[in-house]
Amino acid sequence: MKKNLSKIKLQRIDNHVNFVATNETDNSILMDGSPAIGGKGNGVRPMETLLMGVAGCASIDVVLILKKMKQKIDDLQVDVEAEKIKVGDVSEYKTINLHFTLSGDIKEKKLAQAIDMSLKKYCSVSKILERSSKITSSYTLNP
Amino acid sequence: MKKNLSKIKLQRIDNHVNFVATNETDNSILMDGSPAIGGKGNGVRPMETLLMGVAGCASIDVVLILKKMKQKIDDLQVDVEAEKIKVGDVSEYKTINLHFTLSGDIKEKKLAQAIDMSLKKYCSVSKILERSSKITSSYTLNP
């Protein structure tokens, strides 16, 4: 059976801790270290990519599930807030909350159900991160 | 004690599954869904952010550890290759290999040691992902 391989390339771009990471469709992100090691805030920090990943993954699910439920989304935003703790030499997210803000012709019950289905069943990134973090969600509908 | 909070904002930018995710220093990445759900390859896919994260995290460590060891790095690149498998409804990376390519005035033993220290001890993203993936490494020095 053919293996399903994902490939990422990362290149150092200066004399410090700045890098550009590129995927197979040539989309790239700038990465930087934390201020503690001299990072200047001109990139995404590696641990932050995890939060971006779970927000993106859950949002894709929520959009697709609500579409199937014939709900009309005008706008979607997610605010992720995560508590970072030190465990020995490394950092971990103790908690990760995803707050969804949606507007549109959407029934509240359907939205709650879509978020729940994503985080509990379909979102791969969430399933990976929940082994080390408590992942929760909340929402605002038509603020 | 003050909590150490990390915040990410994600905004839907079209009528499909394209989003922009932004960190607190205003660095953003474009995200897109997989081709299977209509993604057009104009962004990073959520699962790919994890691979970018581990590559960035380990590279920062390797740069800093080699600096401490008085090694001179001229160039650093990492090629990540991960095998994605389906586990029920979600995807997982069964394996993740980071191949480091460095050039510079670097002793091979020090490079091997730096990579090992990062993945086994200091890289937070690696420590999180190793709960669901087998993470390995390899390297080429002065190709």
Interface residues (C-beta under 8 A of the other chain):
Chain A: K3 N4 L5 S6 K7 I8 K9 L10 Q11 R12 H16 V17 F19 A21 N23 T25 N27 I29 L30 M31 D32 G33 I37 G41 N42 G43 V44 R45 P46 M47 E48 T49 L50 L51 M52 G53 V54 A55 G56 C57 S59 I60 V63 L64 I73 D75 L76 Q77 V78 D79 V80 E81 A82 E83 K84 I85 D89 V90 S91 E92 Y93 K121 Y122 C123 S124 V125 K127 I128 L129 R131 S132
Chain B: K3 N4 L5 S6 K7 I8 K9 L10 Q11 R12 H16 V17 F19 A21 N23 T25 N27 I29 L30 M31 D32 G33 I37 G41 N42 G43 V44 R45 P46 M47 E48 T49 L50 L51 M52 G53 V54 A55 G56 C57 S59 I60 V63 L64 I73 D75 L76 Q77 V78 D79 V80 E81 A82 E83 K84 I85 D89 V90 S91 E92 Y93 K121 Y122 C123 S124 V125 K127 I128 L129 R131 S132
